[in-house]
Amino acid sequence: MGVDSQVGQMMPSVVVQCPYCGETIELLVEDSEDVQEYVEDCQVCCRPIAVRAALEDGELQVRVCAEND
């Protein structure tokens, strides 16, 4: 029986500032895809944050903005 190489590996976390309330929050980001975009609620004010994560030159870059920006 083979062992899944993903088991035991943790997703990287990034610290960002909520575009609504300004609080610093930590997001777990999947880094196995080159580019991904999704919406995640702020852990403090619960408003929807648009997240864009991309691997650029082998480095994970994360940008956040208000959902409708």
SEMARLO-520410 format. One record per residue: residue number from 1; z, y, x of N, C-alpha, C in turn; chain; residue in three letters. Coordinates in steps of 0.05 Angstrom, whole numbers, m for minus. Example, Ala and Ser with C-alpha at 12.3 -4.5 7.8 and 13.67 -1.06 7.14 Angstrom:
BEGIN
REC   num       nz       ny       nx      caz      cay      cax       cz       cy       cx   cadena   residuo
REC     1      156     m114      264      156      m90      246      156      m66      264        A       ALA
REC     2      142      m45      257      143      m21      273      157        1      258        A       SER
// end
This chain:
BEGIN
REC   num       nz       ny       nx      caz      cay      cax       cz       cy       cx   cadena   residuo
REC     1        0      m24       17        0        0        0        0       25       18        A       MET
REC     2      m19       43       13      m21       67       29       m2       88       20        A       GLY
REC     3        4      107       38       22      129       33        5      154       29        A       VAL
REC     4       10      169        8       m4      194        3        4      214       24        A       ASP
REC     5      m15      226       38       m9      245       59        4      271       48        A       SER
REC     6        1      276       22       12      300       11       42      297        5        A       GLN
REC     7       52      273        3       80      268       m4       97      279       19        A       VAL
REC     8      117      294       12      136      305       32      127      331       43        A       GLY
REC     9      102      339       38       93      365       48      100      387       28        A       GLN
REC    10      109      409       37      117      431       19       95      452       19        A       MET
REC    11       91      464       m5       72      486       m7       85      510        7        A       MET
REC    12       68      526       20       79      550       34       88      570       13        A       PRO
REC    13      108      585       21      118      606        3      111      633       15        A       SER
REC    14      106      652       m2      101      680        7      118      698       m9        A       VAL
REC    15      126      720        4      142      741       m9      124      764      m16        A       VAL
REC    16      124      772      m42      107      794      m51      124      813      m68        A       VAL
REC    17      113      835      m74      126      855      m91      113      855     m118        A       GLN
REC    18      129      853     m139      118      854     m167      105      881     m172        A       CYS
REC    19       80      881     m182       66      906     m187       78      921     m211        A       PRO
REC    20       95      909     m226      107      922     m250      135      933     m243        A       TYR
REC    21      153      915     m236      181      924     m232      188      930     m203        A       CYS
REC    22      170      923     m184      175      930     m156      194      911     m141        A       GLY
REC    23      205      891     m156      223      872     m143      208      854     m124        A       GLU
REC    24      221      845     m103      210      826      m84      215      798      m95        A       THR
REC    25      193      782      m97      195      755     m108      181      736      m89        A       ILE
REC    26      189      711      m90      177      690      m74      159      672      m91        A       GLU
REC    27      134      668      m81      115      651      m95      109      627      m78        A       LEU
REC    28      106      603      m91       96      580      m77       66      579      m81        A       LEU
REC    29       51      576      m60       22      578      m61        9      553      m50        A       VAL
REC    30       m9      541      m66      m24      518      m57      m44      528      m36        A       GLU
REC    31      m43      516      m12      m61      525        9      m83      505       16        A       ASP
REC    32      m89      486       m2     m109      466        3     m137      475       m6        A       SER
REC    33     m139      497      m21     m165      507      m30     m171      533      m15        A       GLU
REC    34     m197      538      m11     m205      563        3     m198      588      m12        A       ASP
REC    35     m203      588      m38     m198      612      m55     m187      602      m82        A       VAL
REC    36     m167      615      m91     m157      609     m118     m146      634     m131        A       GLN
REC    37     m149      636     m157     m139      658     m172     m124      647     m196        A       GLU
REC    38     m101      658     m202      m86      649     m225      m66      670     m233        A       TYR
REC    39      m53      667     m256      m33      686     m266       m6      672     m265        A       VAL
REC    40       14      686     m255       41      675     m254       60      698     m263        A       GLU
REC    41       80      690     m279       99      710     m289      119      718     m267        A       ASP
REC    42      126      744     m266      146      753     m248      173      740     m254        A       CYS
REC    43      187      731     m234      213      718     m237      235      737     m247        A       GLN
REC    44      230      763     m245      250      783     m252      244      795     m279        A       VAL
REC    45      220      807     m282      213      821     m307      196      805     m327        A       CYS
REC    46      187      782     m318      171      763     m335      143      773     m343        A       CYS
REC    47      133      794     m330      107      803     m336       86      788     m320        A       ARG
REC    48       62      785     m330       41      769     m317       29      783     m292        A       PRO
REC    49       30      769     m270       19      779     m245       m6      763     m238        A       ILE
REC    50      m28      776     m232      m52      763     m223      m49      758     m193        A       ALA
REC    51      m52      732     m185      m49      724     m157      m76      715     m147        A       VAL
REC    52      m83      724     m123     m108      714     m110      m99      705      m82        A       ARG
REC    53     m103      679      m77      m97      668      m51     m122      658      m38        A       ALA
REC    54     m126      664      m13     m150      656        2     m143      649       30        A       ALA
REC    55     m157      629       41     m155      622       69     m176      639       83        A       LEU
REC    56     m167      657      101     m185      674      116     m179      670      145        A       GLU
REC    57     m199      660      160     m196      653      188     m172      635      193        A       ASP
REC    58     m169      615      175     m147      596      177     m120      606      170        A       GLY
REC    59     m118      630      160      m93      642      152      m92      647      122        A       GLU
REC    60      m70      641      109      m67      645       81      m62      674       75        A       LEU
REC    61      m79      687       59      m76      714       50      m71      715       20        A       GLN
REC    62      m50      729       11      m43      730      m17      m42      759      m26        A       VAL
REC    63      m56      764      m48      m56      791      m60      m47      788      m89        A       ARG
REC    64      m31      808      m98      m22      808     m126      m28      835     m138        A       VAL
REC    65      m32      835     m164      m36      860     m179      m29      855     m208        A       CYS
REC    66      m27      876     m223      m22      874     m252      m44      858     m265        A       ALA
REC    67      m38      843     m285      m58      825     m297      m84      838     m305        A       GLU
REC    68      m83      863     m314     m107      876     m324     m120      896     m304        A       ASN
REC    69     m111      895     m279     m123      913     m258     m148      900     m247        A       ASP
// end
